[in-house]
């Protein structure tokens, strides 16, 4: 059985966890990975094993039930449900039924009853939402889902907590009004609106200056650096770190204007402000160092670069560290777990369900159980989940558990935060694994069922139209026909084909910055930005001048991931070297073409 093989492999990890090499993969001169898992008998004294939770009979019945319900054969499913002795997975069974998209319409009483018994299950939020929509006016409110841990990757991997969102309700309303005017490029009107005494009284000078940062950004995006500097510098001198974005835009506008002394001052103040994320501190310190170099203060460059390099998992932190000849220190050994940890995991509710679902081959449902992890979750339990997920090739689970452990305890398990999936695209890898993994980590956090509000699906978040074009097919990938995009191998194959298409186009011309920007923002927007953005052939100025915040951040996050995956695969990072030298990075293939790594990635 599948779980038996998993148990054997996991036992090896438990016994020889410390033996994995630094890079998890040794890459030979042809770029092919040569490292692998230890073989049986390679040093595990008493391999720990995960128990099979379900009897063989119940396991077979559950498999049949899930298959029958997927086809809407409720009567046949009910006959088998009545024969199941261990009711452990009935919450998942009934959730599948009640949430079936086409073949079952659930009643409020069914949904309310489910929530009463299974409010800690992964589908609780969706079922609760559906129950509220179908609740009769006279019915009692349904049981609320138990609090679920939702973790953002934006701050937790940088060493500094996310700053609290400041601002009164009045300030939020004003910022929304200003954002709307800026989006329409009515920047002068936005300035006049903020100059009204009634607005300043309502939100205070600091609040008004925080809103002025939005206007300064708008002027900068339009290419009017002088107006951006005028708005941002006045606000920054008045409110300073209480309106930190004004310091950023004032510094960037000053840099673009060649006013390097002013740029140093604003970036320096921002880099020492309280309550900022690690990414913000690293960015401000890095740009202070850049301005110092351009302004003739070479003796100060090292101070600022060292300040940025403290956050050496971030975009600017990694560049600064490379400039200083340092870099992140990674530990690619998996977490060590013992038999006591496994026993504790197998008797815990979510852990027991997760193992049972994996026994059935329901890996996606098993991964969903990890979404209920909280910061207070036992670190031993989290390490056990990570080791299990790595062995079972569940990178999404590994990443989520690793983030919970990092956020809750500050414990960093690099193999969990940057997992290596075993999926191989149809036809093998035509684009380097490090780049594909970097995109997948940012796009979906390795959630094969990820779907965006705009309709992008799967690991690499492909839009139906893009998928159809890359597949060179008349087949639609919309609606139910888009479910094929949830298949990891198919999604990776089309996604890497799209990456190659972008790299080979005239707009991108093998430029990594432009490719990543186009992947997120679209080739049409990229062409527009290239025409309109004043960047002086400086790749970092271009990145910071991309008008769409989502795309600016996306470019930086993907590079962060790419460089760390290069390290994990024991490969150089030529794009990091290029940006550290102020050059545009081009795509350099380091893997062998058509690389299939299903048996070789560990």
Buried (B, 14 or more C-beta within 10 A) or exposed (E): EEBEEBBBBBBBBBBBBEBBEBBBBBBEEEBBBEBEBBEEEEEBEEBBBBBBBBEEEBBEBBBBBBEBBEEEBBEBBEBBBEEBEBEBBBBBBBBBBBBBEEEBEBEBEBBBBBBEEBBBBBBBBEBBEBBEEBBEEEEEEBBEBEEEBEBEBEBBBBBBEBBEEBBEEBBBEBBEBBBEBBEEEBBEBBBEBBEEEEBBEBBBBBBBBBBBBBBBBBBBBBEBBEBBBBBBBBBBBBBBBBBBBBBBBBBBBBBBBEBBEBBBBBBBBBBEBEEBBBBBBBBBBBBBBBBBBBBEBEEBBBBBBBBBBBBBBBBBBBBBBBBBEEBBEBEBBBBBBBEEBBBBBBEBEBBBBBBBBBBBBBBBBBBBBBBBBEEEBBEBBBBBBBBBBBBBBBBBBBBBBBBBBBBBEEBBBBBBBBBBBBBBBEEBBBBBBBBBBBBBBBBBBBBBBBBEEEBBBBBBBBBBEBBBBBBEEEEEBEEEEBEBBBBBEBBBBBBBBBBBBBBEBEBBEBBBBBBBBBBBBBBEBBBEBBEEBBBEEBBBBBBBBBBBEEBBBBBBBBBBBBBBBBBBBBBEBBBBBBBBEEEBBBBBEBBBEEBEBEEBBB
